[in-house]
C-alpha cells in the first residue's frame, strides 16, 4: 500500500511539474506581431486590449516591415516600450528588437568593485 501511495504521489507531482514547466515556457513563447490575434498579442506583458486593437487595425494596412515601422505606425508605441515588448516575446518579422536584451545581472556588471580600507571608508579597485 505504501508503495502505491508513494508511486501515485510521485506521478501526481511529476504531472504538476510538467504542467508548470509547460506554462512557464508558454509565457516566453514568441508572438509574431504580423500574425497574432488579439488574445495572443495581449499575452505579451504590457499589451492590453486597447493596444492590441490598434496593432490589428494598423496591420490591416499591411504587415509591419520591421521594428521601426511598427513603432512609427502604432500610436502609443515608442522605442522604450517596444524594447519591453520584445523582451517579453513580441517579434516583428520573426525578429526581436535590436538591443532589447535583459539587463545584466551582477556577474555581468561593469561597475568597479570597492574594498573597505582601514578607516572604514571604501576605495575603488580601479587602476588610475
C-alpha positions as CSV (number, residue, x, y, z in Angstrom):
1,X,0.0,0.0,0.0
2,X,2.7,2.5,0.9
3,X,4.4,1.8,-2.5
4,X,1.2,2.6,-4.4
5,X,0.6,5.7,-2.4
6,X,4.2,6.8,-2.9
7,X,4.1,6.0,-6.6
8,X,0.8,7.8,-7.2
9,X,2.0,10.8,-5.2
10,X,5.2,10.8,-7.3
11,X,3.2,10.6,-10.5
12,X,1.0,13.5,-9.4
13,X,3.9,15.7,-8.5
14,X,5.6,14.9,-11.8
15,X,2.4,15.8,-13.7
16,X,2.1,19.1,-11.8
17,X,5.8,19.9,-12.5
18,X,5.4,19.2,-16.2
19,X,2.3,21.4,-16.4
20,X,4.1,24.2,-14.6
21,X,7.1,24.0,-16.9
22,X,4.8,24.0,-20.0
23,X,3.1,27.1,-18.7
24,X,6.4,28.8,-17.9
25,X,7.7,28.1,-21.4
26,X,4.5,29.4,-23.0
27,X,4.9,32.7,-21.1
28,X,8.0,33.4,-23.0
29,X,7.0,32.0,-26.4
30,X,7.4,34.3,-29.3
31,X,4.4,36.2,-30.5
32,X,4.7,37.5,-34.1
33,X,3.0,40.9,-34.4
34,X,2.2,40.3,-38.1
35,X,0.1,37.1,-37.5
36,X,-1.0,37.1,-33.8
37,X,-4.7,37.5,-33.0
38,X,-5.7,40.0,-30.2
39,X,-5.5,37.4,-27.4
40,X,-2.0,36.3,-28.5
41,X,-0.9,40.0,-28.6
42,X,-2.4,40.5,-25.1
43,X,-0.4,37.6,-23.8
44,X,2.7,39.9,-24.1
45,X,3.3,41.8,-20.9
46,X,2.4,45.5,-21.5
47,X,-0.1,44.9,-24.4
48,X,-3.7,45.2,-23.4
49,X,-7.0,45.2,-25.3
50,X,-6.7,48.8,-26.5
51,X,-3.2,48.4,-27.8
52,X,-3.8,45.0,-29.4
53,X,-6.8,46.7,-31.2
54,X,-4.5,49.4,-32.5
55,X,-2.0,46.9,-33.7
56,X,-4.6,44.7,-35.5
57,X,-6.2,47.8,-37.1
58,X,-2.9,49.2,-38.3
59,X,-1.8,45.7,-39.6
60,X,-4.8,45.8,-41.9
61,X,-2.9,48.5,-43.9
62,X,-0.1,46.0,-44.4
63,X,2.3,43.9,-42.4
64,X,4.9,45.7,-40.3
65,X,8.3,45.6,-42.1
66,X,10.5,46.0,-39.1
67,X,10.5,47.4,-35.5
68,X,10.9,51.0,-36.8
69,X,7.8,50.6,-39.0
70,X,5.9,49.1,-36.1
71,X,6.9,52.0,-33.7
72,X,6.0,54.7,-36.3
73,X,2.6,53.2,-37.3
74,X,1.1,52.2,-33.9
75,X,0.1,55.2,-31.8
76,X,1.4,54.9,-28.3
77,X,4.3,52.6,-29.1
78,X,7.8,54.1,-28.8
79,X,11.3,52.8,-28.7
80,X,11.3,52.1,-24.9
81,X,8.0,50.2,-24.7
82,X,8.8,48.4,-28.0
83,X,12.0,47.1,-26.4
84,X,10.0,45.9,-23.4
85,X,7.5,44.1,-25.7
86,X,10.5,42.5,-27.4
87,X,12.0,41.3,-24.1
88,X,8.6,39.8,-23.3
89,X,8.4,37.8,-26.5
90,X,7.0,40.1,-29.3
91,X,8.7,39.8,-32.7
92,X,8.4,41.7,-35.9
93,X,9.2,39.6,-39.0
94,X,10.3,36.9,-36.6
95,X,13.0,39.0,-35.1
96,X,13.4,40.6,-31.6
97,X,14.2,44.3,-31.4
98,X,17.9,45.1,-31.7
99,X,19.3,45.9,-28.3
100,X,16.3,44.7,-26.4
101,X,18.1,42.3,-24.1
102,X,17.6,41.7,-20.4
103,X,19.7,43.9,-18.1
104,X,22.9,42.1,-17.0
105,X,22.9,40.7,-13.5
106,X,25.6,41.5,-11.0
107,X,28.0,39.0,-12.6
108,X,27.8,41.0,-15.9
109,X,28.1,44.3,-14.2
110,X,30.7,46.8,-15.4
111,X,30.9,48.6,-12.1
112,X,34.3,48.6,-10.5
113,X,34.3,46.8,-7.1
114,X,35.2,48.7,-4.0
115,X,37.0,47.5,-0.9
116,X,37.0,48.6,2.7
117,X,40.1,50.3,3.9
118,X,41.4,50.6,7.4
119,X,39.5,53.8,8.3
120,X,36.2,52.1,7.4
121,X,35.7,54.0,4.1
122,X,35.7,52.3,0.7
123,X,38.3,52.7,-2.0
124,X,37.8,51.8,-5.7
125,X,39.9,48.9,-7.1
126,X,40.0,50.6,-10.5
127,X,43.5,51.4,-11.7
128,X,44.2,55.1,-12.4
